[in-house]
Amino acid sequence: MTHRSFDAILFDLDGVLVDSAECIEHHWRLWATRHALDVEALMAQLHGRRMVEVIRQNAPHLAAVEESARLAEEEGRDTNGVYEVDGAAALLRTLPPDAWAIVTSGNRITATIRIQHTNLPTPPILVTADEVTHGKPHPEPYLTAARRLGLDPGRCLVVEDAPAGIEAAHAAGMPALGLTTTHTATEMSAADALAMRLADVGIRVIGGKIRVEIAA
C-alpha cells in the first residue's frame, strides 16, 4: 500500500470519518425491540449495509422500503452520539477537491447532517444509499463515485471499516484499506492493508498523486 500512488481516495462515512455507532445502535435497538426481533443478531449485520437490505433479511414480513424510510428519518436527524473521528477533517483538507469522495450506505439526508454536524469538509462527490440500485457489497456505489470523479476505478483507494465495504471495493476493482474500528483485524482480513484507526493513516500529495502511509 505504501509503495503505491492513487488518483483519489473514496471514504466510507460511518466508522471511518464519523463515529456514529452510539446513535445507530440506539435506533436499531429501538426498532428491533418494537418488532420483536433478535436484537443482538441484528446488531451483528448492520455495518456497511443499507437499511432496506438489513430489514429485508431480518424482517421479510415487513414493508422494507417504508420501514427503512421511517427509521432513516428518526436516526438521520438525531445527532446525539455522532462525533468526528479523530483527525478526519484535517486529513480530508490535505486532499485536492477533485481527488476524494464519500460513499456511504446511509441516505443523503443522514450523510449531510452528519458531515455538517462534525464539521467535515463538504465532499466534492457524495454517493448515498438512495442514489444506487444496489448497495454494498455490490460494487455499484464505488463505481458510481469513480465515474463521477472521471477516474479509472483501479486508480482509486477505498477506506472502509466493514467487510461488506471491502467486498464492494474489490468487486469494483479497487484496492481497500481497512480500519479495525468496527470489526476485528480477522474480520477485515480481506483488505489489502489494515490500520487500527484513521489517525494512523498519513497522506502525502506529490505531483497530483496521493501516497498513503500507515503507522506501524
N, C-alpha and C positions, 0 to 999 in steps of 0.2 A: 504494500500500500504506500509506504513512504518513498518508494522509488518511482512512483507514477505521478503523472500530472493529469489534471482534468480540466474540462472547459466549464463545468458547472457542478454545483452540489445541490442535490434535492433532499430536503429535510422533511421527515415526518414532523408532526407538531406535538401532540400529546406524548409525554415521556421522553421527548428529545429536546424541544425548545421550551415547552411549558410543562410544569408539574401540575397536572390536574387530577391525579389519581384519587385524592380525597373527595373531590366533587363528583367525579364519575362513579365511584363505588357507592357513594351515598345514594345517588339517584337510582342506580341499578338495583341496589338492595331494596329500596322502597318499591320499585316496580315489580321485582321478583316476589316479594312478600305479598304484594297486592294480588298477584295472580297465582299464589300458592305454588311457586316453582322452587326447585332446589337452588338456594341462593349461592352456595359455595361452588357448585358445579357451573353455574352461570358465570361467576366471577373469573373462573379459570379460562373462559373463552372470549373475554371481552376485547383484549388489547389488539389493536391493529386491524380490526374488522368493523364493517359498517353495522350500525344499529339494526337495520332492517334484516340483515343476514343472520345476526345473532338471534333475533326474535323468531325468524322463520325456523331456525334449527331447534330452538328450545320451546317454542310455543306455537306449533303449526296450526293449532285450533283458533289462534287469534288473527285479526286482520293486521298483518305485519306493517304495511305502509302507514296505516292510521296510527297504530301503536307507536311506531318509531317517530312519527311526526310529533306526537304529544310528548314523548319522552325527550326528544331533542329540544323542544321548546322549553321544557322545565329545566333540563340540565344546562342547555346552551346559554341561557340568560343568567345563570347563577355563577357568580364569580367567587363565592366563598370556597376556600380550598383550592384556589387556582393561583399559581406562582410562576414567576420566571425561573427557568433553570439557570443555575449559576453560570454566568459568562455568555449566555445565549445572545443577548442583544449586542454585546461587544464583538463577538465572533461574526455575526451577520454583517456588522458595519465594516468589516475588513474586506468584504467581497464586493466586486463590481456589481452594479444593479442588474446587469444582464447575465449574471453568472450564478444565480441561485433561485430556488423556488421552494414553496412549501406544498407538500402533498399529504393530505390528511383524510382519515376515514370519518371525520366529523363533517357536518354540513357547513355551508358558508356563514350562516349567522353565528353559529358556535365558534368557528375558527376566527372570524373577525372580532368578536367580542373578546376572546382570549388573547389575541395578538395585541389589541388595543389596551386591555386591562394590564398586561405585563410589560407594556411599553417596548415591544419588539418593533423593529423597522417594518414598514409595510412591504410585504413581498411583491416583487415585480410580477410574479406568477403565483397564483394560489389555485390549486386543484382540490376540490372538495367532493365529498361522497355524493352530493345531489347533482353533480355535473357529469358523472360517468355512469355507464350501464352496469359495469362490473367493478366491484371493489376489490381491494387486496384480499387474498393473494394473487388475484388476476393482475396481469401487467398493465392493464389499461390506464390506471391513474398515473403511473410513472411515464408511460409512453406519451400520454397527453401532455405532461409537463415538458418533456424533451421537445415535443413537436411545437409547443407554444414558444419555447425558447429558440427554436430553429436549430437544434443541435442533434448530432448523432447520439442515440441512446448510449452507445458504448463509451462515449466521452464524458458521461455524467456519473458522478458518485452519489449513491444513496446513503443517507444516515438514518438508521432505524433502531427501534427498541423492541420490536416484536417479530417473532418468527414469520408471521404472515407477511410482514413488510419485506423481510429478507427474501422470501419466496417470490414476492411480486417483483422486486428489483431484478433478481436473477432471470425470471421469466421475460423481463423486458430487455435482457442483455446488458444489464448494468452491474458493476461491482457494488458491494454493500459493506458499509462499516456498521457494526452492531454495537449498541450501547447496552451494558448489562444493568440498566437502571430499573427495568420492569421484569425482566426474565434473567435466569441464571446463564452463566457462560456456556454450560452444557446445552441449554435450550436454544441458545443463539449460535451454536457451533457452525451452522451453515454459512455464517457471514464470512467475508473474505478477510476481515480483521475485526478485532474487538477492542473496545475501550471501556473502562469502568464507568466513566461519566463524560459529559460533553467538555468539561473543563480540562480533560486530559487530551483533547484534540486541538492541535495547533494548525493554523492555516497561513500559508505564505502565497502571495500572488506575484509571480515572476513572469514578465513578458506576456501578461494576459492569461497565463496558465496558473492553475491552482495546485499547489503542493500541500499535502496533508502529512502532519507529523503526529504520532501518538506517543504520549509519555509512557515510559516503562513502568 
